[in-house]
Amino acid sequence: MTGQHRSEPHHSERYREAQKVTWVSVTVNIFLTVLQIVIGIIGKSSALVADGIHSLSDLLCDFLVLFANRHGSKDADEEHPYGHARIETATTLVLGVILMGTGAALLWGAAQRLQDPSALQKVHVMTLWIATLTLAGKEGLFRYMLHVARKLRSRMLEANAWHARSDAASSVIVVAGIAGNLAGVTSLDLLAAALVAAMIFRMGWKQAYHALMELIDTSLDEREVAAIRGTLLATPGVQGLHELRTRRMGDRALVDAHVLVDPKISVSEGHYVAETARARVLKAHAALDVMVHIDPEDDSAVKRSLHLPPREELLRQLSERLGDRLPPAEQIVLHYLGGKVDAEIMLPESPSLQAETTAALKAEIARIVAEEGIFRSIELRRIAP
């Protein structure tokens, strides 16, 4: 998330590359699934059959990834203003649940057979060769898929890549279990099947947990949040940051920030500061969107001003007290700060505005500040006519 900005692959390019790597995974898994289950049954290896079912779950997950990639790459629309990236997240959750169910079923089956002495039998030697072939195929598939996933920065594809790595790790156990069985310890094949099942369940739990955390809008990790905070605070015009919220949207992030600026700057300058801060975060971090809220003071202080009258009411009060000495509304600036109002009245330079008139005006303004309890200050400012 942090670090130098990297250009994002275009949606169509990202979609094509993700489709390609997933179809490669589908092809490999179809071949290995058939090979493992058929040879596992013929060769009487429970570990190889379990690994084959693991490959079958991979195949189902690959089709889920194809579905999610197709729909998740769509641009934002009226019903999905933030895009469709959460489809990837939901698919990752489904993938995790499938793995948990598969692992639990295989673990239960292996545990039951371990209690049955008749299930402890020697396997055929060809199961060892198939297990070794599977190990090589799964490890190669993992490395290829992980390279593409990191290139595209796709959490879903990376999850599927690590799923392939879990297969490779399980294949190591299967090779060891079959080799031990062939060496005379017949229970090792079933023990290997149980270990494979536990690994499948653990990987499914991790993927489901992370996807669920994203779906309930869990914040980015502390390191990423700190980096975004630093980018915002380094923006010219930003004097402080008192609220920063983040959440994931697929492989990117949504950021909401409240930044403090000088309370006396214009609305347009405040908007410029906000847009500058937003652009900096989008450039430096993998953010999908950034919402920057400009505050003239801390939110707790802003709440103390909510009881104050709106602009129209305050101008009416000033007009009643100052009469025709009050300039047009566009020459009056109001600042709602700290539970009070600071007013700036712009008076044009005019020879007709005598010193005694100005003194009387200032005296009346002083009385307004003292009596009303709303205004903290009212300043007169001279402007060119």
C-alpha positions in Angstrom: 0.0 0.0 0.0 2.8 2.4 0.9 5.8 3.5 -1.2 6.1 4.8 -4.7 3.1 5.0 -6.8 2.9 2.3 -9.5 0.7 2.7 -12.5 -2.4 0.5 -12.4 -3.0 -1.9 -15.3 -6.0 -0.9 -17.3 -9.2 -2.8 -16.5 -9.3 -4.7 -19.7 -5.6 -5.6 -19.5 -6.0 -6.6 -15.8 -9.0 -8.8 -16.8 -7.2 -10.5 -19.6 -4.1 -11.4 -17.5 -6.2 -12.6 -14.6 -8.3 -14.8 -17.0 -5.1 -16.2 -18.5 -3.5 -17.2 -15.3 -6.8 -18.7 -14.0 -7.3 -20.8 -17.1 -3.7 -22.1 -16.7 -4.6 -23.1 -13.2 -7.8 -24.8 -14.4 -6.0 -26.8 -16.9 -3.3 -28.0 -14.5 -5.8 -28.8 -11.8 -8.1 -30.8 -14.1 -5.1 -32.9 -15.2 -3.8 -33.4 -11.6 -7.2 -34.1 -10.1 -8.0 -36.9 -12.5 -4.5 -38.4 -12.2 -4.5 -38.2 -8.3 -8.0 -39.6 -7.7 -7.7 -42.4 -10.3 -4.2 -43.5 -9.3 -5.0 -43.0 -5.6 -8.0 -45.3 -5.8 -6.2 -47.9 -7.9 -3.0 -47.7 -5.8 -5.0 -47.7 -2.5 -3.5 -44.4 -1.2 -5.9 -42.3 1.0 -3.3 -39.5 1.1 -3.2 -39.3 -2.7 -7.0 -39.3 -2.9 -7.2 -36.6 -0.3 -4.7 -34.5 -2.3 -6.8 -35.2 -5.4 -9.9 -33.9 -3.7 -7.9 -30.9 -2.6 -7.1 -30.3 -6.3 -10.8 -30.7 -7.1 -11.6 -28.0 -4.6 -8.9 -25.9 -6.4 -10.8 -26.5 -9.7 -14.0 -25.2 -8.2 -12.3 -22.2 -6.7 -10.7 -21.4 -10.1 -14.2 -21.2 -11.6 -15.3 -19.0 -8.8 -12.3 -16.7 -9.5 -13.2 -16.6 -13.2 -16.7 -15.5 -12.3 -15.6 -12.9 -9.8 -12.9 -11.5 -12.1 -15.4 -11.1 -14.9 -17.9 -9.2 -12.8 -15.5 -7.5 -10.4 -13.6 -5.8 -13.1 -16.7 -3.8 -14.2 -16.5 0.0 -13.9 -18.6 1.9 -11.3 -22.3 2.5 -12.1 -25.3 4.1 -10.4 -26.0 1.1 -8.2 -22.3 0.5 -7.4 -20.6 3.9 -7.2 -17.4 2.5 -5.8 -17.2 -0.2 -8.4 -17.6 -4.0 -8.1 -14.3 -4.9 -6.4 -16.2 -6.4 -3.4 -17.2 -9.3 -5.7 -13.6 -10.5 -5.4 -13.9 -10.2 -1.6 -17.1 -12.1 -1.5 -15.6 -14.8 -3.7 -12.6 -15.1 -1.5 -14.9 -15.7 1.5 -16.8 -18.4 -0.4 -13.4 -19.9 -1.4 -12.4 -20.0 2.2 -15.6 -21.6 3.4 -15.2 -24.3 0.7 -11.7 -25.1 1.8 -12.8 -25.3 5.5 -15.6 -27.7 4.6 -13.3 -29.8 2.4 -10.7 -30.0 5.1 -13.1 -30.9 7.8 -14.6 -33.7 5.7 -11.3 -35.2 4.8 -10.0 -34.9 8.4 -13.0 -36.8 9.7 -12.7 -39.5 7.1 -9.0 -40.0 7.8 -9.6 -40.2 11.6 -12.3 -42.8 11.1 -10.1 -45.0 8.9 -7.2 -44.7 11.3 -9.3 -46.5 13.9 -10.0 -49.4 11.5 -7.1 -51.8 11.3 -8.4 -53.2 8.0 -7.9 -49.7 6.4 -4.1 -49.9 7.1 -2.8 -51.4 3.9 0.3 -51.0 1.7 0.0 -48.6 -1.3 1.2 -49.2 -4.9 4.6 -47.6 -5.8 3.2 -45.7 -8.7 1.3 -43.5 -6.2 4.7 -42.2 -5.1 5.6 -41.1 -8.6 2.2 -39.4 -9.1 2.6 -37.6 -5.8 6.1 -36.4 -6.8 4.7 -35.2 -10.2 1.9 -33.4 -8.4 4.4 -31.7 -6.0 6.4 -30.3 -8.9 3.3 -29.2 -10.8 1.7 -27.4 -7.8 4.9 -25.6 -6.9 5.4 -24.3 -10.4 1.8 -23.2 -10.6 2.1 -21.3 -7.3 5.2 -19.3 -8.5 3.5 -18.4 -11.8 0.2 -17.4 -10.2 1.9 -15.3 -7.4 3.9 -13.4 -9.9 0.8 -12.4 -11.9 -1.2 -11.6 -8.7 1.4 -9.2 -7.4 1.8 -7.6 -10.8 -2.0 -7.0 -10.9 -2.2 -6.3 -7.1 -5.1 -8.7 -6.8 -5.8 -10.1 -3.4 -8.2 -12.7 -4.8 -5.6 -14.0 -7.3 -3.0 -14.0 -4.6 -5.3 -16.0 -2.3 -5.7 -18.5 -5.1 -1.9 -18.6 -5.6 -1.3 -19.3 -1.9 -4.0 -22.0 -2.2 -1.8 -23.6 -4.9 1.2 -23.3 -2.5 -0.9 -25.1 0.2 -1.4 -27.9 -2.3 2.4 -28.0 -2.9 3.0 -28.2 0.8 0.4 -30.9 1.2 2.0 -32.8 -1.7 5.2 -32.9 0.3 3.3 -34.6 3.2 1.7 -37.0 0.7 5.1 -37.9 -0.7 6.5 -38.5 2.8 3.4 -40.5 3.8 3.4 -42.7 0.8 7.1 -43.3 1.0 6.8 -44.2 4.7 3.9 -46.6 3.8 6.0 -48.3 1.2 8.9 -48.5 3.7 6.6 -50.6 6.0 4.8 -48.1 8.3 1.4 -48.5 6.7 -0.4 -45.9 8.9 1.7 -43.1 7.5 -0.5 -42.9 4.4 -3.6 -42.2 6.5 -1.7 -39.8 8.8 -0.6 -37.9 5.7 -4.2 -37.7 4.6 -5.2 -36.3 8.0 -2.4 -33.7 7.9 -3.4 -32.6 4.4 -7.0 -32.2 5.6 -5.9 -30.0 8.5 -3.8 -27.8 6.2 -6.8 -27.4 3.9 -9.0 -26.3 6.8 -6.4 -23.9 8.1 -5.9 -22.2 4.7 -9.6 -21.9 4.3 -10.0 -20.3 7.7 -7.3 -17.7 7.0 -8.9 -16.7 3.6 -12.4 -16.6 5.0 -11.3 -14.5 8.0 -9.5 -11.9 6.0 -12.4 -11.6 3.5 -14.9 -11.2 6.3 -12.8 -8.5 7.9 -12.8 -6.6 4.6 -16.6 -7.0 4.2 -17.2 -5.5 7.6 -15.0 -2.5 6.7 -12.0 -3.3 8.9 -9.3 -0.6 8.8 -6.0 -1.0 7.0 -3.1 -2.1 9.1 -1.3 0.5 11.3 1.6 0.9 9.0 -0.5 1.7 6.0 -2.7 4.1 8.0 0.4 5.9 9.4 1.7 6.3 5.8 -1.5 7.9 4.6 -1.6 10.1 7.7 1.9 11.4 6.9 0.9 12.2 3.3 -2.1 14.2 4.4 -0.2 16.1 7.0 2.6 17.0 4.5 0.0 18.7 2.2 0.6 22.5 2.2 -2.3 24.2 4.0 -3.1 21.3 6.2 -2.6 22.2 9.9 -3.8 19.1 11.5 -5.6 15.8 11.1 -8.1 14.7 13.7 -10.0 11.9 12.0 -8.8 9.3 9.5 -10.9 6.3 8.5 -9.8 3.6 6.0 -11.4 0.4 4.7 -10.6 -2.0 1.9 -12.4 -2.3 -1.4 -10.9 -5.4 -3.1 -7.2 -4.9 -3.5 -7.4 -1.1 -2.9 -8.6 1.2 -0.2 -11.2 3.9 0.6 -10.0 6.8 2.7 -12.0 9.4 4.7 -10.1 12.2 6.4 -11.0 15.3 8.4 -8.2 17.9 8.0 -7.8 21.2 9.8 -7.0 24.4 7.9 -6.8 28.1 8.7 -10.4 29.0 9.7 -10.2 32.4 8.0 -9.3 31.2 4.4 -11.9 31.3 1.7 -14.1 28.4 0.7 -12.3 28.1 -2.6 -8.9 27.9 -1.0 -10.1 25.3 1.5 -11.4 23.3 -1.5 -8.1 23.6 -3.2 -6.3 22.3 -0.1 -8.8 19.3 0.1 -8.3 18.5 -3.6 -4.5 18.7 -3.2 -4.6 16.3 -0.2 -6.8 13.9 -2.1 -4.6 13.9 -5.2 -1.5 13.2 -3.1 -3.0 10.2 -1.4 -4.3 8.8 -4.7 -0.8 9.2 -6.2 1.2 7.8 -3.2 -1.0 4.9 -2.1 -3.2 2.2 -3.6 -6.4 4.1 -2.9 -9.6 3.7 -4.9 -11.1 7.0 -3.6 -10.3 9.6 -1.0 -12.8 11.9 0.7 -11.3 14.9 2.4 -13.4 17.0 4.7 -12.2 20.5 5.6 -12.6 21.6 9.2 -11.8 25.1 10.5 -11.5 23.6 14.0 -11.8 20.3 15.8 -15.2 18.7 15.4 -15.9 18.9 19.2 -15.5 22.7 18.9 -17.7 22.8 15.8 -20.6 21.2 17.8 -20.5 24.1 20.2 -21.6 26.4 17.3 -24.7 24.4 16.3 -27.0 26.5 18.5 -26.1 29.7 16.8 -28.5 31.4 14.3 -28.0 31.0 10.6 -26.5 33.8 8.5 -29.8 35.3 7.5 -30.9 35.7 11.1 -27.6 37.3 12.1 -27.7 39.8 9.2 -31.2 40.7 10.2 -30.1 41.4 13.8 -27.2 43.5 12.6 -29.5 45.4 10.2 -31.9 46.2 13.1 -29.0 47.7 15.1 -27.0 49.4 12.5 -29.6 50.4 10.0 -28.4 51.9 6.7 -24.8 52.0 8.0 -24.7 48.2 7.4 -23.1 47.4 4.0 -24.6 44.8 1.5 -24.6 41.2 2.7 -21.8 40.2 0.3 -19.5 42.6 2.2 -20.1 40.7 5.5 -18.1 37.6 6.3 -19.1 35.4 9.2 -16.9 32.9 11.0 -18.6 30.3 13.2 -15.7 29.4 15.6 -15.7 28.0 19.2 -19.4 28.5 19.9 -19.3 32.2 18.9 -19.4 34.3 15.7 -16.6 36.5 14.4 -17.8 39.0 11.9 -15.9 41.0 9.3 -17.7 44.1 7.9 -16.1 45.5 4.8 -16.6 49.3 4.5 -15.6 51.1 1.3 -13.3 54.0 1.6 -15.5 57.1 1.4 -15.0 60.8 2.2 -18.6 60.9 3.5 -17.8 58.5 6.2 -16.7 61.0 8.8 -14.6 60.2 11.8 -17.5 60.8 14.2 -19.7 58.5 12.1 -17.1 55.8 12.3 -16.7 56.3 16.0 -20.5 56.0 16.5 -20.5 52.8 14.4 -17.7 51.3 16.4 -19.5 52.1 19.7 -22.7 50.5 18.5 -20.8 47.4 17.4 -19.1 47.2 20.8 -22.6 47.2 22.4 -23.8 44.5 20.1 -20.9 42.3 21.0 -21.5 42.9 24.7 -25.3 42.5 24.7 -26.1 39.8 22.2 -23.8 37.1 23.5 -23.5 35.6 20.0 -20.7 37.7 18.5 -17.2 37.2 19.9 -15.9 40.1 17.7 -17.0 42.4 14.9 -14.3 44.0 12.9 -14.5 46.9 10.5 -12.3 46.6 7.5 -11.8 49.3 4.8 -11.8 48.3 1.2 -11.3 50.2 -2.0 -14.6 51.4 -3.5 
